[in-house]
Amino acid sequence: MMMLRRIAFLVALVAIPTSGNRFAQLLERLVGGGLEEKKRAPQVSPLTSDDVAHYFRTGDLDELCWALRDYFSRTSRQLGPVDGLLPLREALVAKGAGNTYASAYKLDHDIEQLEYVAKRNATVRAWLDEHDVLGRFRRVRARIPPLEALGRTRGLWGFRPDDVEDIGAYYNRAIHVPDPEPLGQYLQVMSFEGADANFAKGKPVVIDDALTPAALDQIRSLLLESTVFYETKMPEQFGGYVGAIVEDGLHARALLELASALQRAMPETFRDRPLAYLWCYKYDSDYGGIKVHADEAAVNVNVWLTPDDANLDPAGGGLVIYTAKPGAAASAEEYNSRGDEFARELLEATDYANVTVPYKQNRIVIFDSALYHKTDDFTFKPGYENRRINLTFLFGKMRRGDGEL
């Protein structure tokens, strides 16, 4: 019976259109490697930035994708009973990605996203209707009082028993996680001409028309549809944005292929600086963006995907990148979680010298990740497809002060 299943699977594979060497590699694993999937140990711990960097150094995206997917499939993000699944890690809950609280803007995002997906996917729409998922989310959203009434929690809403009964089985779960087939080309290579030399000068590099039209459409659609945006922040302290991270669902092969394409497009910049992390944020224009901070990496790559006509202030909405960076002995609190407070003296010493880059669709901004930076003031049109989207890749180790750590 096992042999018959294996033959049937191979026949099915032959009937599926494939590209490049991926089909040959898969056949080699199945036939020559003797069903290698069976030999892999379960991925029961999350991948760290060091793990991601290791896979990128070796160039084995197949193994990286497998490890990310396998771990995610074992976590309580999956739909259904959580018995036997890995619980949410404390680190995720601390970052705002728990499943017992939300914010008004987080539920607004989730409702808009599920409505968007339902219009485009009949299978998802039928499942949502069967379980009244949108009705459940709307009931909970209606119970959240105005922001000024949530001063003690700085805007977060802890679920009551009625809320848990309504959305406990659906909130912050992997309802729809597409993983489209990678494209042959992600970047318009000519747009990157001279980018290595410009980055070496120490100033932010701005690249327009960076992605191919097909890649722009694929990546944007992927981020609009993927229900992996689990992170919400206290709006009074951090602003209003939802976030997704690589080890918690944001691991579509297309995103990793884009990171690999960036390395090839700028070989000098990314030499010995493999991908370490990636995340994506979607913003609510009723709130502010991310305050002054620096990121734990050598190179920061921001990819902007929202159409230009959604941005009501074409001269703004992007990034403010300062010329100051944390000292060599700075702690994570000093350059990240409370960066705006600790950076004040350094920024004042430079008279807040900065490079401000306006938001523009299909623009990529590349800079030294240790430089203090923040989201510029933004105003985007209402509506789910008009939300400001920022996709970030981090490469290599951070350079604080004069040293690389």
N, C-alpha and C positions, 0 to 999 in steps of 0.2 A: 504494500500500500504506500509506504514512504517513497519507493522508487517511482510509482505512478504519479504521486503528487509532485515530485521533483520534475518529471518529464512534462507534466501539464504546465507547471510554472515556467519552464524554459520555453515551451511553445507560446505561452502568453507573452513572454518577453519579446520573442521574435516578431510578434504581431504589433508591438508598440514602437512607434517612431522614436528613435534616439539620436543623439548627436555626439560627434567627436569620439573619444576613446572610452566614454563612460560605459557604453554597452559592452565593449570588449573587456573592460575591467570587471564589470559585474559578472559576466560569463566566466571569467577566470576564477573569480572568487567562488562561484557556485560549482563549477565543474572541476577546475584544477585544485581549488582550495578546499573542496569537500564541504560546502555549506558553512563557510567561515562564521556566519552569524551565530551558529550554534556554539561556537567555541568561545565567544566573547563572554567575559564575566559581566553581570549586571552592573550598570552605572548607578550606584546607590549614594553617591556623594556629589555635590554640585561642583562644576568646574570653576577653578579660580582663574584670575588673569594670567597667572604663570602657566596654567594648563593650556589656555587658549594660545598663548605665545609659543608654547612648545609645538603645538600642532602646526602653527603657521611657519615656524622655523623649518620643520620637516616637510612642509608642503602637502600634508595629508589632510585635506579638507573632508575626505570621506569619513575618516575616523573621528574628526572633530564633530561633524554633523551627527554621526551615530551616537557619540557620547552625550551630546546636548539633547538630542531627541529622546534617547533612552532614559536619561535621568528625569526629564520633564514628564515622560509618560508614567513615571512611578510616583509622582507627587500628588498632593491633594488638590492641585489645580484641575485635575481631571473630573469630568462629570460623574455623578453617581455616588454610591457609598464610599467613604474615605477609609474604611477599615482596610488595613493592609497597605495603604498608600503612605508615602513619606509625608510627614507633617510639614507645614510651612516653617522655614527656619526663622529663628529670632531676628537675624539680620534683616530679613525681608520685612518682617512686621515693623521693626524699628525704622525702616526707610519708608514706611507708609503703604506697604503692600499686603496688609493683613486682610482678614475676611470677616471681621466683627465690627467694622466701622467704615465710614465713607465721608464724603463731603458733598455739598450740594452740586458743586461743579463736576465732581467725579461721576455722580449719577446722571447728571445732564449729558456728559460725554457718553456714558455707557448706553443710555437710551437712544441718543442720536446714532451711535454706531450700530446698534442692533437694528434700528429702523433702516439704516443704509444697507446693511448686509441683507436684510430680509427682502428688499426690493430687487436685489441682484442674484439671490440664491434661493430657488424654490424649496430646496430640501431644508435649509436652515429656517426659512419662513414657516414651513409646516411644523417643524419641531417647536419653534417659539410659540406658535399659535396653540399647539397641543398642550403645552405646559403654562400658557398664559404668562410667559416670562416678561414681556413688555408691560403688561398690566401690573404685575408684581412690582417691577422696578418703579413704575409711576406712583404706585400707592406709597412706597417707602419715601420716594422723593417728596411727595406732598406732606409728609410728616415732619420734614426737617425745617426747623424754625429759621428765621432770618439770621444772618451772620452775627449781628450785634447781640443776639440772644445766646450765642455760643462762645462767650468770652473766656470761660474757664478752659475750654478745649481748643481755643484759637481757631474755631471754625469746623472742627471735626465732629461728626455725629456718631456716637456709639449706638449700635443696634439694640433696640428693645426686643422683647419676646415676639411681638407682632412682626417686626422687621425680619427677624431670623426665620420665622415661619413663612414669610413671603419670599425672601430671596436668599436664604441661607444656603440653599442647594445650587444657586446659580450665580451668585455674586463672586467676582474675581475668579471665574472658572474658564477653562479652555473650551468655550462654546464653538468657536470657529477659528481654526489656526491653519490658514492656507500655506502651502509650501510649493510655489510654482517652479516649473522646470527652468533652470538657469538659461540665460541667453548667451549667444556666442560672443557678444561684445557689449560692455557696459559703459565704457567711456569714449568720448570723442577725443582721440589721442592728440589731435592737433591743438586742442584747447590747452593742453598741458605743456606746450612747447615753452622752454625757459623756466618752468616752474621750479625745478631743482635749484637752479642758479639764484632765483629770486628768494627762495626759502633760506638759502645759505647766507643771505645778507642780513638775516635776523628780523625781517619784517613780515607781517602777515601777507599771505599770498591769496589773491582772489581770482577764481577761475569761473568764468561764465560759460554757458552752453556746455557744461561738463559731462552730463550723461547723454547717451544716445536717446532719441525720442522713445524707442521701445523700452529702454531701461528706466527712463523717467516714469513712464506709464506703469511699468511693472512694480517698481519700488513704491511709488505713491499708492497704488491700489493695494499692495500688500499691507502697508501701514494703516490704511483706512479700514481694512477689513479684519485684520488680526485682533482677536479679543484677548490680547496679552498685555494690555495697558493696566496693570494692577496697582501702580503706585499713585497715591494721592498725598498731598502735603497740607500742612496747616495753612490755610489761605492768608491769615493775618500775618504770618511770619515769613512764609516762603513764596507766596503768590499762588496762582491758579494754573496748574498744569498736571497732566497725568503722564506716567512714565512706564516704559517697558525696558527690560534689560536682557542681556544675552543668555544668562544662565537660568532665566525664568520665563522662557517662551519665545524670546525674540531671536530665533536661531534659524530662520529660513535660509536655505542654501543660497538663495539669490543675494542676501545681504553679505554673506561671507565671500561670495564670488566678487562682489563689488569691492570689498576690502582688498582682496587679492589683486584686482585690476588697478587699484590705487597704488599698490606697491610697485607694480610693473610700470605704471605711468611716471613714477618719480623714484627711480631706483637709488639715486644718491641720498635722497631724504630718508627713505625707509630702509636703507642698508643697515642690518643689525638692529632694526627696530620693528619687530613683528607686531601684528595686531595683538593688543592685550585686552581690549574691552570694547563694547558698543552698547549704546542705548538710544532710545527715541523718546522725545517729549512732544505732546500736543497741548496747546495752550488755549485758555479761555480769555478772550479779550476783556472781560469784566474785571480781570485781576492783572497783577503785574507778572513779570517773568523772573528768571533766576538772578539773584543778587550777586555781588562781587565774590569771586572765588577763583581758585586755580585747580587744575585737575592732575591726578597722579599719572602722568605720562610724559613722554618726550614731545610727541607731535599730536595735535588736536585737529581733527578734520570734521567740519560741520557741513552737512548737505541739506539744502533748503528745497522744499518740494511743493509748497502751496502756490497756486497760480497767482500771478502778479495782480490781477484784477480784484483779488480778495484783500489786498493790502491797501488800506485807506490812507496810508502815509508812506508813499514810495521812497521818501528820503530817510526813513527810519525803519524800525521793526527788526533790525538785524542784531549785530554784536558790537559792543564797545570793548576793545582790547587795549589794556593799559600797557605802559612800558615797564612797569615795576613787577617784580616777582618775589616770592617768599625767600627768606634767607635759608641758608643751608641747614640750619637747625630747626626750621619751622615744623610744627606738628600738623597733623591732618586737620585738626580743629582750626588752626591758624590760617590755613590756606583754602579750606573747603567749607565745612559746615558753618563756620562763623567768619568766613573770609572778609566780608564787608567791614566787620568790626576791627579785626586785626590788621587789615590792609590800610586802614585810614592814614596812619602816619607815613607809610611808604608812598602812598598816592599823593598825599599833600606835599611831600618833598619833591615830587616831580610836577607839581601843579596839575595833577590829574592828566598828564600827557597821555594821549591815546590815539588809536586808529579806530574810527567808527565806520562799520561796513553796513550799508543798508540791506534789507532783506530783498531777495530777488529769486524767483523760481529758477531752479537748475543752476544755482550758484553754489560753488564749494569754497569754503574759507579754511585755510590751512595755516596754523601758527604754533609757536612754542607753547605747549600746554601749561607750562609753569607760569606764564604771564597771567596776571590777574585779569579777569574779564567778567562781563555780565550781559544779560539780555538787554538790548536797547528798548526804550519805550515803544510799544506797538499798539496799533488799532486795526483789527481785521474785521471784515464783514461778519455778521452773524451767520450761522448755518454750519453744519458739520463739515462739509467739504471746504469751507473757508478757514478752518482752524489753522493757526500757524503750526507747522510741523518742522521739527529740527532733528535730524538724524546725526548722531555723533559717533565717530570712530576714534579710539585712542591707541596710539602706537608707541612702543618703547617705554623706557623708564624716565621719570621726571628729572629735569635739571633745575634744582633749587639753588639760588645764589650763583656761585661759580662752578659748582660740582654736579656731576651726574650720579644719581643714586640708584 
